[in-house]
Amino acid sequence: MDTVNQRTDEEALLSDLDRIKRTGNTVPRMAVVISMQRQAWFNRRRENFYVIFHAIREMVQRAEGTVYSQANFDIVFVFRVDNPQQFENIVTELDELLRRHSVATGMPDENIEEACTWFSFETQFNDFYDYAKRALEDQKSQQEQRQRAAQRAAGAAQQGGIGPVFQPFTPAILSTFDELIAKTDVKSLVRNQPIAIALTANQLRPIFREYHFSVNDLRNMIVPRVNMRGQRGLFQILSRSFDQRMLRALSEGFLTKAAGNISINLNVETILSDRFREFDQRIPNFIPKGSIIVEIPRHDVFADFEGYNRALDTLQKSGFRTLLDGLTPDTLTFFRRAELRADLVKMFFYKDHAEDWRMKGLAAMLAEADINRIIMGRCETPMAFELGQAVGIRMFQGWHVDALLRAMTPATPPGR
């Protein structure tokens, strides 16, 4: 297991600038810093940040440039420019990109120019170098603050502090999880939850079930106070362990066609692996491929859009159905209908962002993306259910849906 710390984008940027400084090869280069940290514009949600970062990275590939994400919610784009027209094209394209994703940035059109700071390496290299140094210092300061906070929390736990104190997710804990997943009967670890279509306001019909590992149950079995999602890299490694165990279980007949339509969660890396190719060959012995929906997490899309498209090609050519998992109204603005590609899209409802579902024009945006393939996930309350229905959604998943389905099920007579 590789636990070596990769260098941050702040470190990479300063290293690249040091190399340019040593060679003196500053012309013809420029840079732009897109600042997303102003509270009046941007609500500092990482998902929103990655929407913009990924869109700019797609643009970068056409402009012989490099893009760096900064811990302070800046995006830095360093590029080569050989003539004034090329520079003007980049300015225009960036302006249009930020206008198109204004929901994610929270940035009014009139503030776009103010958010972008341009540097010419020919005359402003030292100024840009100073910016990169400050960004690295800020990143290190933030990291030290998080470490001190974790140490204080650990100290409070040892002293019997009041309230729940969570310890960090570490490679050692990850190894323990891996061992447990490998040794334990999958039936005791896997949970399932229905996705239902709303026929009326209170009448629903299940259309498929999502089978997944219960992270909370696993955590409670091993280390109840560990912050499972505090280390994104380690959690992704754990999710790949879930993938492998799920593929093995299904290949051994854990479920059969009697289960009906099902969905499973898989990472892009897993879908493109030899293990999945083996699964692809064995699974028709138990379940028709057309009955299986593969849910791909949004993080994989933002991290590697090309890999996501290759994974979709692999699944669709093999006869599986596909679902893009975990979008939100603001991240939906990143995708045109042709780019979504998946057969279904699951959009999460977060109660602290309920206003996103009242956003002007959302119903039209969902209709353009095809409302008949959109699911509202994490529909935990009547309010979420009502807001989803108000914008045209008919498919739902969540605790409130579970409660409605239970209410529709006739009670079992005594003695039966």
C-alpha positions in Angstrom: 0.0 0.0 0.0 1.4 3.3 -1.1 1.2 5.9 1.7 3.9 8.2 0.5 2.7 11.8 0.6 2.4 13.4 -2.8 3.6 16.9 -3.2 0.9 19.6 -3.2 0.0 21.8 -6.1 1.5 24.7 -4.2 4.8 22.8 -4.0 4.5 21.8 -7.7 3.9 25.4 -8.8 6.8 26.8 -6.9 9.1 24.0 -8.1 8.1 24.7 -11.7 8.7 28.4 -11.3 12.1 27.7 -9.8 13.0 25.7 -12.9 11.8 28.5 -15.1 13.8 31.0 -13.0 17.0 28.9 -13.3 16.7 28.5 -17.1 15.6 32.1 -17.6 13.0 30.8 -20.1 10.1 33.1 -19.0 9.0 34.2 -22.4 6.4 33.6 -23.9 4.6 32.6 -20.8 1.7 34.1 -18.8 -0.4 33.1 -15.8 -3.8 33.9 -14.4 -5.0 33.4 -10.8 -8.8 32.8 -10.5 -9.7 33.7 -7.0 -12.7 31.8 -5.6 -12.2 32.7 -1.9 -14.3 35.8 -1.6 -17.1 35.0 0.7 -19.5 37.2 -1.1 -19.2 35.0 -4.2 -18.2 31.5 -3.2 -19.5 29.4 -0.4 -16.2 27.5 -0.1 -17.6 24.1 -1.0 -15.0 21.8 -2.4 -17.5 20.3 -4.9 -18.1 23.7 -6.4 -14.4 24.3 -6.6 -13.7 21.1 -8.4 -16.4 21.9 -11.0 -14.5 25.0 -12.0 -11.1 23.4 -11.7 -12.1 20.5 -13.9 -13.6 22.8 -16.5 -10.4 24.9 -16.6 -8.3 21.8 -16.8 -10.2 20.8 -20.0 -9.4 24.2 -21.4 -5.8 24.0 -20.4 -5.3 20.8 -22.5 -6.0 22.9 -25.6 -3.7 25.8 -24.6 -0.4 24.0 -23.7 -0.7 25.0 -20.1 -0.7 23.7 -16.6 -3.4 24.2 -13.9 -2.8 24.1 -10.1 -5.5 24.0 -7.4 -4.7 25.9 -4.3 -5.8 25.2 -0.7 -7.0 28.9 -0.4 -9.6 28.2 -3.2 -7.5 29.9 -5.9 -7.0 28.2 -9.3 -3.7 29.0 -11.1 -3.4 28.6 -14.9 0.1 28.9 -16.4 0.2 28.9 -20.2 2.2 29.7 -23.3 1.1 32.5 -25.5 2.8 33.2 -28.8 0.7 36.1 -30.1 -1.9 38.7 -29.0 -4.8 36.8 -30.7 -4.0 33.6 -28.7 -4.1 35.6 -25.5 -7.4 37.2 -26.4 -8.9 33.8 -27.2 -7.9 32.5 -23.8 -9.3 35.5 -22.0 -12.6 35.1 -23.9 -12.8 31.4 -23.3 -12.1 31.8 -19.6 -14.7 34.5 -19.3 -17.3 32.4 -21.0 -16.4 29.4 -18.8 -16.9 31.4 -15.6 -20.2 32.8 -16.9 -21.4 29.3 -17.8 -20.6 28.0 -14.3 -21.9 31.0 -12.3 -24.1 28.8 -10.1 -21.0 26.9 -8.9 -18.9 30.0 -8.4 -21.7 32.2 -7.0 -19.9 34.9 -9.0 -22.0 37.6 -10.8 -20.9 38.3 -14.4 -19.7 41.8 -13.4 -17.2 40.3 -10.9 -15.5 37.9 -13.3 -12.9 40.5 -14.3 -12.1 41.3 -10.7 -11.7 37.6 -9.9 -9.0 37.1 -12.5 -5.4 38.4 -11.9 -3.1 38.2 -15.0 0.7 38.0 -14.9 3.1 38.4 -17.8 6.3 36.4 -17.1 8.2 38.9 -19.2 7.5 41.8 -16.8 5.8 40.4 -13.7 7.5 37.1 -13.1 8.8 38.2 -9.7 5.4 39.3 -8.6 3.9 36.0 -9.6 6.7 34.1 -7.9 6.0 36.0 -4.6 2.3 35.0 -5.0 3.3 31.3 -5.3 5.5 31.6 -2.2 2.7 33.1 -0.2 0.3 30.4 -1.4 2.7 27.7 -0.3 3.1 29.3 3.1 -0.7 29.6 3.5 -1.1 25.9 2.6 1.5 24.8 5.2 -0.1 27.1 7.8 -3.5 25.5 7.2 -2.0 22.0 7.4 -0.3 22.9 10.7 -3.5 24.3 12.1 -5.4 21.0 11.2 -2.6 19.0 12.8 -2.8 21.0 16.0 -6.6 20.7 16.1 -6.3 16.9 15.7 -3.8 16.8 18.5 -6.0 18.9 20.8 -8.9 16.6 20.0 -6.8 13.5 20.8 -5.8 15.1 24.1 -9.3 15.9 25.0 -10.3 12.3 24.3 -7.6 11.0 26.6 -8.7 13.4 29.3 -12.3 12.3 29.0 -13.5 15.4 27.2 -17.2 16.1 26.8 -18.9 15.2 23.5 -17.8 12.9 20.6 -14.2 13.2 19.6 -13.1 11.7 16.3 -9.6 10.4 15.6 -8.0 10.7 12.2 -8.3 7.9 9.6 -4.8 6.4 9.3 -3.0 3.7 7.1 -3.0 1.4 10.1 -6.8 1.7 10.5 -7.2 1.2 6.8 -5.2 -2.1 7.0 -7.6 -3.2 9.8 -10.6 -2.5 7.6 -9.0 -4.4 4.6 -8.5 -7.4 6.8 -12.1 -7.3 8.1 -13.6 -7.0 4.6 -11.5 -9.9 3.4 -12.4 -12.3 6.2 -16.1 -11.4 7.0 -19.1 -12.9 5.2 -20.2 -10.3 2.8 -23.9 -10.8 3.8 -23.2 -9.2 7.2 -21.5 -6.2 5.6 -23.8 -5.3 2.7 -26.9 -3.2 3.0 -29.5 -2.3 0.4 -31.9 0.5 -0.2 -34.6 0.9 -2.8 -34.9 3.6 -5.5 -38.6 4.2 -6.1 -40.7 6.0 -8.7 -43.4 8.3 -7.3 -46.8 7.5 -8.8 -48.6 10.0 -6.7 -47.6 12.3 -3.8 -47.7 9.3 -1.4 -47.7 6.2 -3.6 -44.3 4.8 -4.8 -43.1 1.7 -6.6 -39.6 0.3 -6.1 -37.7 0.0 -9.4 -34.3 -1.2 -8.3 -32.2 -1.6 -5.1 -28.7 -0.3 -4.4 -26.4 -2.8 -2.7 -23.6 -1.2 -0.9 -21.2 -1.6 2.1 -22.2 0.2 5.2 -19.3 2.4 6.1 -20.8 3.4 9.4 -21.4 -0.2 10.5 -17.8 -1.1 9.6 -16.5 1.8 11.5 -18.6 0.9 14.6 -17.2 -2.6 14.5 -13.6 -1.4 14.6 -13.1 2.2 15.7 -16.3 4.0 16.4 -14.7 7.4 16.7 -12.6 7.4 13.5 -13.3 10.2 11.0 -13.7 8.0 7.9 -13.9 10.8 5.4 -11.2 13.0 6.9 -8.5 11.5 4.6 -9.9 11.5 1.1 -7.0 9.5 -0.3 -7.3 6.7 2.3 -11.0 6.6 1.9 -10.7 6.1 -1.9 -8.3 3.2 -1.2 -10.9 1.7 1.1 -13.7 2.2 -1.5 -11.6 0.2 -4.0 -11.4 -2.6 -1.4 -15.2 -2.5 -1.2 -15.3 -2.8 -5.0 -13.1 -5.9 -5.1 -15.1 -7.6 -2.4 -18.4 -6.8 -4.1 -17.3 -8.1 -7.4 -16.0 -11.3 -5.9 -19.3 -11.8 -4.0 -21.4 -11.2 -7.0 -19.2 -13.5 -9.1 -19.7 -16.2 -6.5 -23.5 -16.0 -6.6 -24.2 -13.6 -3.7 -27.2 -12.4 -5.7 -29.2 -14.0 -8.5 -31.7 -12.8 -11.0 -34.4 -13.3 -8.4 -33.0 -10.0 -6.8 -34.4 -8.1 -9.8 -32.8 -4.9 -10.9 -29.9 -3.8 -8.7 -27.2 -1.2 -8.6 -23.6 -1.4 -7.2 -21.0 1.3 -6.6 -17.7 1.0 -8.5 -14.7 3.4 -9.0 -13.5 4.2 -12.5 -10.2 2.5 -11.7 -12.0 -0.8 -10.8 -14.1 -0.7 -13.9 -11.0 -0.4 -16.1 -9.2 -3.3 -14.2 -8.6 -6.9 -15.0 -10.7 -7.9 -12.0 -13.7 -6.3 -13.6 -13.1 -8.1 -16.9 -13.2 -11.4 -15.0 -16.4 -10.3 -13.3 -17.8 -9.3 -16.7 -17.3 -12.9 -17.9 -18.7 -14.6 -14.8 -21.7 -12.5 -13.8 -24.1 -13.7 -16.5 -24.1 -17.1 -14.7 -26.1 -15.4 -11.9 -27.6 -12.0 -13.0 -28.3 -10.6 -16.5 -26.0 -7.7 -17.2 -29.0 -5.6 -18.2 -30.3 -5.9 -14.6 -27.2 -4.3 -13.2 -26.7 -0.6 -12.9 -23.1 0.6 -12.0 -23.0 3.8 -10.0 -19.9 5.9 -10.6 -19.0 8.5 -7.9 -18.8 12.2 -8.9 -15.3 12.4 -7.5 -14.0 10.1 -10.2 -15.6 12.3 -12.9 -14.0 15.5 -11.6 -10.6 13.8 -11.0 -10.3 12.2 -14.5 -13.0 13.0 -17.0 -11.3 11.0 -19.8 -11.1 7.9 -17.5 -14.8 8.3 -16.7 -15.7 8.3 -20.4 -13.6 5.2 -20.9 -15.3 3.5 -18.0 -18.7 4.4 -19.4 -17.7 2.9 -22.8 -16.6 -0.3 -21.1 -19.8 -0.7 -19.2 -22.2 0.2 -22.0 -20.4 -2.0 -24.5 -20.7 -4.9 -22.0 -24.4 -4.4 -21.6 -24.5 -2.8 -18.1 -26.5 0.3 -17.3 -24.8 3.3 -15.8 -25.5 5.9 -13.2 -23.5 9.1 -12.4 -23.7 9.3 -8.6 -23.8 12.3 -6.3 -24.3 15.4 -8.3 -25.9 18.5 -6.8 -27.8 21.4 -8.5 -24.6 23.5 -8.7 -22.4 20.7 -10.1 -25.0 19.9 -12.7 -24.2 23.2 -14.4 -20.9 21.7 -15.4 -22.4 19.1 -17.6 -24.2 19.5 -20.9 -26.6 16.8 -21.7 -24.2 15.1 -24.2 -21.5 15.0 -21.5 -23.6 13.3 -18.9 -23.8 10.2 -21.0 -24.8 7.9 -18.1 -28.2 6.2 -18.3 -29.2 7.7 -14.9 -28.1 10.6 -12.8 -28.4 10.7 -9.0 -28.5 14.2 -7.4 -28.0 14.5 -3.6 -30.2 16.6 -1.4 -28.4 18.3 1.5 -30.6 20.0 4.0 -28.2 22.9 4.6 -28.3 23.6 0.9 -32.1 23.2 0.4 -32.2 26.6 -1.3 -30.3 25.1 -4.2 -33.5 23.2 -5.1 -35.5 26.4 -5.2 -33.0 28.0 -7.6 -34.6 29.9 -10.5 -34.3 27.9 -13.7 -33.5 24.6 -12.1 -36.5 22.8 -13.4 -35.6 23.9 -17.0 -32.0 22.7 -16.4 -33.2 19.3 -15.2 -35.6 19.0 -18.1 -32.7 19.8 -20.5 -30.6 17.0 -18.9 -33.7 14.7 -19.2 -35.8 14.7 -16.0 -36.8 11.0 -16.7 -33.3 9.8 -15.8 -32.7 11.9 -12.7 -33.0 10.5 -9.2 -33.0 12.6 -6.0 -30.7 10.8 -3.5 -30.6 11.4 0.3 -34.3 12.3 0.3 -34.6 12.1 4.0 -37.5 14.4 4.8 -41.0 15.3 3.4 -39.5 18.7 2.5 -36.8 17.2 0.3 -39.5 15.0 -1.4 -41.7 18.0 -2.1 -38.9 20.1 -3.5 -37.8 17.2 -5.8 -41.4 16.8 -7.1 -41.7 20.6 -7.6 -38.8 20.6 -10.1 -40.2 17.5 -11.9 -38.2 14.6 -10.4 -40.1 11.3 -10.1 -37.4 8.9 -8.8 -36.2 9.1 -5.2 -34.0 7.3 -2.7 -33.6 8.0 1.1 -35.1 7.5 4.5 -38.3 9.3 3.7 -38.8 7.0 0.7 -38.2 4.0 2.9 -40.8 5.3 5.4 -43.4 5.8 2.6 -42.8 2.3 1.2 -43.2 0.8 4.7 -46.4 2.7 5.2 -47.7 1.2 1.9 -46.9 -2.4 3.0 -49.9 -4.2 4.7 -49.3 -5.2 8.3 -48.7 -8.9 8.9 -51.7 -10.4 10.8 -50.9 -11.7 14.3 -49.8 -15.4 14.4 -48.5 -15.4 10.9 
